[in-house]
Amino acid sequence: MRPVVPLSVLVGSTLLGVAVGALIGAELHVDVTVPEAVVERHTLHVAIEADEAQAQRTEARDARRSVEERERRERRERRRHTDAEVSRAELDALGDDLPRLGRALLHRGPDGEFDGYRLSAIRSDTLGDRVGLQNGDIVHAIDGHPLTSISEAMEAYAALADAERFHVALTRRGEPMSLVVHVR
């Protein structure tokens, strides 16, 4: 095993040797080597610390992603919640409040025929939002009344006058689903 010499002693003695050699006119060749084991051990130690730091960053990122994924799943589950409750007064006032609710455009199905209304610009805290309707939903029927024209939509609305609950048949992101709305 080689003795470990501090670098300052090594440099100092080398400079002294060069100075003495220059005084006497001797040719001096100095070969300074640093023990490889020390360099490798230091480099290895730094590499291990870097790997550990990277592992900690990766672990923290994975934990954040896990939390974000769980939150996304919970939001999807809440959106699938198909029961809602509205007051009779809210339902009766619906006709006066239609422009504020959002937009509904007739939608053509794969056969080219009108098969419902595609919803967009649904505002938060409106009746549509509270019953669970979302932008992009295609509402096909309300309590079995098809919504293929404005007159059929008005008939479906009129049929809700005495309803204690009603079903809304719709398609969301290509998946058929049904909302149940309870009237209190």
N, C-alpha and C positions, 0 to 999 in steps of 0.2 A: 504494500500500500504506500502510495506517495504521500509525503508530508504536505499539509495544506499551508501555503504561505500567503499571507495577506497581500493583496495586489499593490498596496502602497509600498511595502517592503521590496517587492519584486521590481517595481518601476524605479524606486530610489536606488537600489543596488545596481540596476542596469545602467542608469545615468552615471553613477559613480564610476562604474567600470569603463564606460565610454570616455569619460573625462580623463581617467588615469591612462588609458590606452592612447589617447590623443597626445598627452604630455610626453609620453616616452616614444611616440611615433610608431607604435605598434598597430598592426591591422587587427581589428577586433570584429568578430562576427558574433552577434547575440541571437540566439534562437529561443524565443519565449513561447512556451506552449501552455495552454490552459487544460487542466485535466478534463477529458471528455465526460467522465462520469458526473462531474459537478454540473457542467453545462446541460447534459442530458437530463439530470435529475431536476434542475431548475426549470428547464423547458417543459419537462413532463409535468411538473407541479403546476405551472402556468396553464398548460393545456387541460389538465384535470379541472382547475378552477373555472376555465372558460366553458368546458363541457357541463360542469355543474350549474353555472349561471344560465347557460342555454336550456338545460333541462328544467330549471326553475321557471324560466320565461315560458317554455312550452307548456309546463304544467299549469301555470296561471292562465295562459291563453285557452287551454282545453277546459279549465274550470269555468271561465267566462262563457265559452261556447256552450258548455253543458247547461249553464243557467239560462242563457238566451234561448236554447232549444226547448228547455222545459217551459219557459214563458210562452214561446210560440205555440207549443202544444196546448197549453192551458187556454190561450186566446182562441185557438181553433175549436176547442171543446165548448167554450162559452158561446161561440158563434153557432155551434150546432144545437144549442139549447133551443128547443122548438116551442116552448110554452111562453106566452106573454099575457099581460093583463092590461086592459084599457078601460077607461070610464065611459059610461054611456054619453056623457057630455062631450068628451073628446071625439067619439065616433060620430055624434050628430053634427059637430062643428067641422067635420072633415071637408065637406063640400065647400065651405067658405075659405078654407086654409090650403087648398090644393096647390096654388102656385108656390107657396113657401116650403112645401114638403120636398120638392125635387122635380125630376122630369120622368115621364113615362112615354115611351114611343112604341108603337105597334111593332111586334117582332114577327118575322117570317120564319117558320120552321123549315126543316130539311125538304119538305114537299112543296115549299113555295107559298103555302097558305099561312095566313095570320094565325098564330097559336098563343098569343099573350102579349104582355107589355114588358119591354126591357126598361129597368129602372136605372136612373143615373142622378147625380147631384143630390143624393139624399143627405139632408142636413142633420147634424147631430141634435139630439133632444127634440126631435119631432115625433109624431105618431109613428111614422114609418120606421124610424130608428129604434124606438122603444119596443116595437113588436118584432124586431129582428131582421127587417129588410135591409139589404145591402146594395151598394152600387153594383150593377152588372146582373143582378137577379132578374130572371124572366118569370113574371107571375102569369100562370096559365089559367087558374080558376080560383074563385072564392066560394067556398061552401058548395062546390059542384057546379057553379055557374061559370061557363067558359068565358074568357075575356078575349074575344077575337074581334071586337069592334067597340066603338064608344057607346053604342046603345046597350050592348050586353054588359059593359062595365057599369053603366048606370043602373041596369036591372039588378046586378049583383049587389051594388051599394044599397039599393032600395030594400032588398031582401034582408039586409042586416038590421033593419029598423027594430025588430023584436028579438033578435038573436041574443042568446046568453053566451054563446061561443060560436066561433066559426073557424074553418080550416082554409088555409091559403096554400094552394099547390103551386110550387115554383121549381125552377132549375137554377142551381148555383154552381158555377164553375163546371158545368156539364153534368152535375149530379142532381137527380130529382130529389126533392125533399118537401116536407110539409110543415107549416107552422100552425099551431093551435092558439087562437087568441080568445081569451076569456073576457067577457064584458061584465063589469061590475056596476 
